[in-house]
Amino acid sequence: EQAQKGGYDHFMLKEIYEQPRALRDTVHPRISDGLPSFEMDDVPEGFFKRFEKISIVACGTAMHAGMLGKALIEKLARIPVETDIASEFRYRNPIMDKTTLVIVISQSGETADTLAALRLAKQHGVTTLAIVNVTGSSIAREADYIIHTYAGPEIAVASTKAYSVQLSVMYMIAIKMALAKQEITTNQARELTSSLMHAIETTEKSILLDEQIKAYIKRYENLNDLFFLGRGLDYALGLEGSLKLKEISYIHCEAYAAGELKHGTISLITDGVPVVALATQEILLPKMVSNIREVRSRGADVLLICKKGMRIDRDVYGEKLELPAIDDLFMPIVGVIPLQLIAYHTAVLRGCDVDKPRNLAKSVTVE
Ligand code: G6P
């Protein structure tokens, strides 16, 4: 097992560090003439023109990649997207017809709820597309179309590199669909594709924040609660950061849409409560800063995660972690890595079994 860890203390850390490679392996073979192409996946040209509605179904971390997928597809392609937790999808009699595309996302391809949701969609005669990491898995065998992610084997129970590659596929689908629906020009699609490739290369820089994060989180050793705050893409990202921390460090944690804080959660913010504030979106920055001030004025211990070069008053935060600056739309790709590292180092510090957290399974095959 030590050999398999390749010199890292845990599989999770190894897998966090493997993300630039996993992203390249997943995306590069699917770029043709500067544009995303799913030819190698046997997804026919013109496929994405057919649909009027998308339904994304998944569990856990894969669901969080799906939530970002919704934001990306709606923004670029202007097609309505629903997201459903697989175990909810089945029992709510979802509205689907021939113009609906159901996308299921799963690392293992064996999650029972996701598989059941896929089967339900097929029973309704709806086209299904699966984004799956494990070749030959049940979901990969049963879906109408499959896009394989090339994260390689993910051993740690808490998913890291699988999330990143799922997200990269969501970007490619959003660009492809926007082009098919003529919401963007070919040139715009090429620019977006090149921004995606640039974001992938920039993940190397996010990993360099590791030491700074390790030093900062020493204060999290005896924590009971923590809050992630964000708006837009940062809210979806915060949900994943929060899940990672809960899964492996056993700290109670919540991710909140920053504007929603005043409708309840702010009552939980008292002196010294740690808040990780995500502010990677230029257009939302003024509103986000005012939300951070709301928690600061109640004594919150704020770690601000923003984009390098953003001008934010020094009194707004306790400590600042600057992500490499790329286009706002692609910030989640570089932004998730520090959140994974926060969870990892906190769990190690607290003596938790990082790769095999209590009560959790890598693949949940019961409904
Ligand atoms: C389990 C794992 C999670 C994972 C979820 C979905 O709960 O512990 O890390 O996100 O299943 O798994 P899947 O293989 O379908 O992506």
Boltz pocket constraint, residues with backbone or C-beta under 6 A from the ligand:
constraints:
  - pocket:
      binder: B
      contacts: [[A, 59], [A, 60], [A, 61], [A, 62], [A, 105], [A, 106], [A, 107], [A, 108], [A, 109], [A, 110], [A, 111], [A, 114], [A, 157], [A, 158], [A, 159], [A, 360], [A, 361], [A, 362], [A, 363], [A, 364]]
      max_distance: 6.0
